[in-house]
Amino acid sequence: MACTTTSSSRAPWAGDLAESAHVAATGQERTVFVEEVTESCRLLTEDGDIEVFSREDLKFGYDYSILHEHKHTVLDVVFSLKSSPASSYAT
């Protein structure tokens, strides 16, 4: 699954990527960290180049990623998600 934005403004999920956010997913036994589901992302670098960064390149940590140190723009992110049984509120 890929999330893409064509806007020059920061995408809603870009803050989560920068902060290495975590979410309590419905039906999960534990918190899931963005680092765990991020495969790669494409960034417009400060130099104007478009580069693909791997999960390792992003150097996720507690409330940290390299996006704190650089003014790169997130163009899109590839997440690796697993399907789960339908929840009780699914329609």
Secondary structure, DSSP 8 states (H G I E B T S, - for coil): -EEE--SSS--TTHHHHHHT-EE--TT-SS-EEHHHHEEEEEEE-TTS-EEEEETTTTT-BTTB-GGGTS--EEEEEEE--------TT--
